[in-house]
């Protein structure tokens, strides 16, 4: 029964959860591809802030009207690039979980957190314009048929924590609150602030998450023994 339940929610990870659903004409899809490729190249070369929408349109060989009809500003464009990166992150996490189904739930949680932090590191230059212009990365599903990334990650973390409790890997836990607490730390702007303003390294952020949300939720055996002896 437990194995059946586990595979049921793992199976859902292989779909494009949290990503915009598109039914585009061929020419529109081609314009989108060219725009995203041009923007990705220009952002990587010059930085997001230094690149104008005019430069992106010229590099993509599309009219500015075509560009602005699809993307009102760079925040919109960065969001689309982030969703593409998120699609790859979902595939990576699905592969990780499907090949480690017998590992402890907290070990798989560690792998998920490692991949999410790597995603933010990879997509770092895109985070500021996105977080400054919209919140749909978190929980706005108004323009999507499937859950946005926040809700996808929330369900994933909640299931891993619930499994850890069921398997006795940790004591009783407020699972929904803990999943939300982790994702509050993994807000794009919080990650950017810690990297740029605090000067925290990628590894320091990951170790902090592990210390609080993996090691910190376990019930130390020494405390259990002390409590039993009282």
C-alpha positions, 0 to 999 in steps of 0.5 A: 500500500505504501509503495503504491501511494509513493509511486502514485505521487512520483508519477505526477512529477513527470508531467509539465507541472507549474509551466504555462500551457501553450497552443501556438501557431508554428510562426508564433512558436518560432518567434518565441524560440528566437526571442528566448534564444536571443535574450538568453545569449544577450543576458549571459553576455551583457547582464539583464540590466544592460540589455534593452528590448530593442536589442533583443528584437534586433538580435532575434530578427523580429519586429518590436511590435511582435516582441512587445505583443508577447512580452510587455517588459523584460520581467515577462521575458525573464519569467518565460526563461525561468519556466524553461529552466524550471521544466528541466529542473522538474525532469532532473528531480523526477529522475532523482526520485524515480531512481532512489525510491528505496532511499530514506525520504530525508535523503531524497529531500536533501537531493531535491533541495540541492537541485532547487538551490542549483536552479536558483544559482543557474538562473540567478541573473533572471531573478531580480526583474522577475521578482520585481514585476510579478509574483506568479512564480509563487502562487498566481495561477491566473494565466496557467492551467497547471500549478505554478512552481511554488505549489508544485514544490510545496506538494513535493516537499509535503509528500517527502516530509509526510513519508519521513514521518510515516517511516519513523525518520523523524517525529511528528511534524507540522508538515504543511507549515514546514514545507511553506517555511522552506519555500519562504526561504527559497523565494527568488528575491530572498535567494538573490539577497542572500547571495548578493547582499549578505555574500552567502555562498551557494553551499552556505545556503544549502548547508543552512537549509540542511541544518534547519529543515533536515537535521533540525526536524529530527528528534535527537536520540539523546533527547529521547533517552533523557525524556524517557529517564525523567 
